[in-house]
């Protein structure tokens, strides 16, 4: 089993839309918010669509066949989660805990690659409070206009979102989210929306959110570089302690040496082949441990991610 091809699990959200159709997902309504493209979490999992494990969940194979991924402990959880999000409306202003603060196996450090954005789209990223006391006061007074920091975005922008960061995708954005495999979110503010299904506002977790928010906010410094491998341009977007993310612009036949025991891929544009398997926009797959080399061919853009080696040169890490 060299490659696991995966079927995404779709999640409806009150802020979702129908834009995920363009990634060849079978959208059945106009409020689909998330496609869990590579997932082995209790709240969502992707399904294998090829080979001897066809029809089984990625979480099951991770538990039953650890040798396929290079070997891991019986109680070790699959570490990463890859989603495509359709923020037809604003997401809630939120924050995530780190590994030590989380009630799950992992905290939730994440990243966004902006796939598409309307001309006036923006993200909420960070805050203007200088001290924790100032943050608490501004939240208590609901002084969101003064507190919230916004950044205009366009297709191709990339943001690293460490745990503890005040953040939200704004309306009109489709984003690829690569993150630690966690689903713990603490909401500060939800724009006073009422859930049509419950007739009530969604719950907030202000006490928990305040406890894990980093104060003051500072933007991370990314160490990025571009290299060329045969007919592919490789843009290294981030190397963090949790994950490494590369964008591969494939413009012909290119042969790669695998870096990690297993690597995660999502095609975000175009079509082509991985070895002899055809792939297209919206497809996700995992190269397993038995792969030493692989080839990509076609005209496509692929996001590659994997767990960062603990032995990596520390100078390459995001700061």
C-alpha positions in Angstrom: 0.0 0.0 0.0 2.0 3.0 -1.3 -0.8 5.6 -1.6 -4.0 6.1 0.4 -6.6 8.1 -1.6 -9.2 9.7 0.6 -12.8 10.8 0.5 -13.5 13.9 2.5 -16.2 14.2 5.2 -18.4 17.2 4.7 -19.7 19.3 7.6 -22.5 21.8 7.5 -22.0 25.1 9.3 -24.3 28.1 9.8 -21.6 30.3 8.1 -21.0 27.8 5.2 -22.1 28.1 1.5 -21.7 26.1 -1.7 -18.3 27.1 -2.9 -16.8 23.7 -2.2 -18.5 22.4 -5.3 -15.5 23.9 -7.3 -13.3 21.3 -5.5 -15.4 18.5 -6.8 -17.1 17.7 -3.5 -20.7 16.5 -3.6 -22.3 19.5 -2.0 -26.0 19.0 -1.3 -27.0 22.3 0.2 -25.9 26.0 0.5 -24.4 25.9 4.0 -21.6 23.4 3.7 -18.7 24.9 5.7 -16.0 22.3 5.9 -14.5 19.4 3.9 -12.4 17.3 6.3 -10.1 16.1 3.5 -7.5 14.3 5.5 -8.9 13.5 9.0 -8.6 10.8 11.6 -10.4 12.6 14.5 -13.4 11.5 16.6 -15.4 14.4 15.2 -14.7 13.6 11.5 -12.7 11.2 9.4 -11.8 10.7 5.8 -12.5 7.3 4.0 -10.0 5.4 2.0 -11.1 4.9 -1.6 -8.5 2.5 -3.1 -6.7 -0.7 -2.5 -7.3 -3.4 0.2 -8.5 -0.8 2.8 -11.2 0.7 0.5 -14.2 1.8 2.6 -12.3 2.0 5.9 -11.6 5.1 7.8 -8.2 6.7 8.0 -8.5 6.5 11.8 -9.0 2.7 11.7 -5.9 2.1 9.5 -3.8 4.4 11.7 -4.7 2.3 14.7 -4.5 -1.2 13.1 -1.6 -0.8 10.7 1.0 1.6 12.3 3.8 0.1 10.2 2.3 1.7 7.1 3.0 5.1 8.6 6.5 4.2 9.8 5.4 2.9 13.2 3.9 4.7 16.2 2.7 3.9 19.7 -0.7 2.2 20.2 -2.1 5.3 22.0 -0.7 7.8 19.6 -3.2 9.9 17.6 -2.9 10.9 14.0 -1.3 14.3 14.3 -2.6 16.4 11.5 -5.9 17.5 10.0 -6.5 19.0 6.6 -9.7 20.9 5.7 -11.1 23.1 3.0 -13.3 25.8 4.5 -16.0 27.9 2.8 -16.5 31.0 4.9 -19.6 32.3 3.1 -20.2 34.4 6.3 -17.8 35.4 9.1 -16.6 32.6 11.4 -16.8 33.4 15.1 -13.9 35.3 16.7 -12.1 32.4 18.5 -8.9 31.1 20.0 -7.4 27.6 20.5 -5.4 26.1 23.3 -1.9 24.8 23.1 -0.8 21.2 23.7 -0.5 21.7 27.5 -3.9 23.6 27.8 -5.9 21.3 25.6 -8.2 18.5 26.8 -7.5 16.6 23.6 -4.3 14.8 22.6 -3.1 18.0 20.8 -3.6 21.7 21.0 -4.7 23.5 17.9 -2.0 25.4 16.0 -3.2 25.9 12.4 -2.6 27.6 9.1 -4.6 29.1 6.3 -3.8 29.2 2.6 -6.3 31.5 0.9 -7.7 29.7 -2.1 -10.2 32.3 -3.1 -11.4 35.6 -1.7 -13.8 38.3 -2.7 -12.4 41.7 -3.4 -13.3 43.1 0.1 -12.5 40.0 2.1 -10.6 40.2 5.3 -9.5 38.0 8.2 -9.5 38.7 11.9 -6.0 38.0 13.1 -4.6 39.1 16.5 -5.9 41.9 18.7 -4.8 45.4 19.9 -4.8 44.8 23.7 -1.4 45.5 25.3 -2.1 43.7 28.6 -4.3 40.9 29.8 -6.2 43.4 31.9 -6.9 45.5 28.9 -8.0 42.5 26.9 -10.4 41.4 29.7 -11.8 45.0 29.9 -12.4 45.3 26.1 -14.0 41.9 25.9 -16.3 42.7 28.9 -17.3 46.0 27.3 -17.7 44.3 23.9 -15.5 46.9 22.4 -14.9 44.7 19.3 -14.2 47.6 17.0 -11.2 48.7 19.0 -10.0 45.2 20.0 -10.2 43.3 16.7 -7.3 43.5 14.2 -8.3 42.9 10.5 -6.1 42.1 7.5 -7.3 42.3 3.9 -6.6 39.1 2.0 -6.4 37.7 -1.6 -6.0 34.4 -3.2 -2.5 33.0 -2.6 -2.0 34.6 0.9 -0.7 32.3 3.7 -1.1 32.7 7.4 0.3 30.7 10.3 -2.0 30.8 13.3 -0.3 29.6 16.5 -2.5 28.4 19.4 -3.4 31.4 21.5 -4.0 33.6 18.5 -7.3 35.7 18.3 -8.6 34.9 14.8 -11.4 34.2 12.4 -11.9 33.9 8.6 -14.1 36.7 7.3 -16.9 36.4 4.8 -16.2 35.5 1.2 -13.1 33.4 1.8 -12.3 29.8 0.8 -9.3 28.5 2.6 -7.2 25.4 3.0 -6.6 24.8 6.7 -3.7 22.6 7.8 -3.7 22.1 11.5 -3.0 19.9 14.5 -5.7 17.2 14.8 -7.8 19.0 17.4 -11.4 20.3 17.4 -11.3 22.5 20.5 -12.5 26.0 19.9 -13.2 28.8 22.4 -15.5 31.5 21.1 -15.2 35.2 22.1 -17.8 36.7 19.8 -20.2 35.3 17.2 -21.6 38.6 15.7 -24.8 38.1 17.8 -26.1 35.5 15.2 -29.0 33.2 15.9 -28.8 29.6 14.9 -31.8 28.9 12.6 -32.0 25.3 13.9 -32.1 26.2 17.6 -33.5 29.7 17.6 -30.7 30.7 19.9 -27.2 32.2 19.8 -24.3 29.8 19.8 -22.6 29.5 23.1 -19.5 31.5 23.9 -16.6 30.3 26.1 -15.2 33.7 27.1 -13.5 32.5 30.4 -11.7 29.7 28.6 -10.8 31.9 25.7 -9.3 34.6 27.9 -7.2 32.0 29.7 -5.5 30.7 26.6 -5.1 34.0 24.5 -1.6 35.3 24.0 -1.1 38.9 25.2 0.2 41.0 23.6 -0.3 39.6 20.1 2.8 39.4 17.9 2.9 38.2 14.3 5.0 35.1 13.7 8.1 35.5 11.5 8.1 32.8 8.8 11.3 31.4 7.3 10.2 30.8 3.7 12.2 29.9 0.6 11.7 28.7 -2.9 13.5 25.8 -4.7 13.1 24.0 -8.0 12.9 20.2 -8.4 12.8 19.2 -12.1 9.6 20.8 -13.5 8.2 21.8 -10.0 8.6 25.0 -8.1 8.5 24.3 -4.3 7.5 27.1 -2.1 8.2 26.4 1.6 5.4 28.2 3.5 6.1 27.3 7.1 8.2 25.1 9.2 6.8 25.0 12.7 7.3 22.5 15.6 3.9 21.0 14.7 4.1 20.7 10.9 5.9 21.7 7.6 3.9 22.9 4.7 5.1 23.3 1.1 3.2 24.5 -2.1 4.2 22.5 -5.2 3.7 24.1 -8.5 3.9 21.2 -10.9 4.5 22.0 -14.5 5.7 18.7 -15.9 7.4 15.4 -14.8 9.2 15.8 -11.5 10.8 13.1 -9.3 10.9 13.6 -5.5 12.6 11.9 -2.6 10.1 11.5 0.3 11.1 13.6 3.3 9.0 12.1 6.1 7.8 8.6 6.9 4.4 9.6 5.5 3.3 12.8 3.7 -0.1 14.4 3.1 -1.1 16.0 -0.2 -4.1 18.0 -1.4 -4.5 19.2 -5.0 -5.8 22.8 -5.0 -5.7 23.5 -8.7 -5.3 21.6 -12.0 -4.8 17.9 -12.6 -2.2 15.3 -13.3 -0.7 12.1 -11.9 1.0 10.9 -8.8 3.1 7.9 -10.0 0.4 6.1 -12.2 -2.7 7.4 -10.3 -4.7 10.3 -11.8 -5.4 13.2 -9.5 -7.4 16.4 -9.8 -8.4 19.5 -7.9 -9.9 18.6 -4.6 -8.2 15.2 -4.3 -6.3 14.3 -1.2 -3.9 11.4 -0.5 -1.2 10.1 1.7 2.1 8.6 0.6 3.0 5.8 3.1 6.3 4.7 4.6 7.2 2.3 1.9 7.6 5.1 -0.7 11.1 6.3 -1.0 10.7 8.2 -4.3 7.6 9.3 -6.2 6.8 11.3 -9.3 4.3 14.0 -10.1 3.3 15.0 -13.6 0.8 17.4 -15.0 -0.2 21.0 -14.6 -1.4 21.4 -11.0 -0.8 23.0 -7.6 -0.5 20.7 -4.6 -0.1 21.4 -0.9 2.2 19.0 0.9 2.4 18.7 4.6 4.0 16.5 7.2 5.1 16.3 10.8 8.3 18.4 11.3 11.3 16.3 12.3 12.5 16.9 15.9 16.0 16.9 14.6 15.4 19.8 12.2 17.7 22.8 12.2 16.1 25.2 14.7 17.0 28.2 12.6 14.4 27.1 10.0 11.5 27.2 12.5 8.9 29.9 12.6 9.6 32.5 15.3 
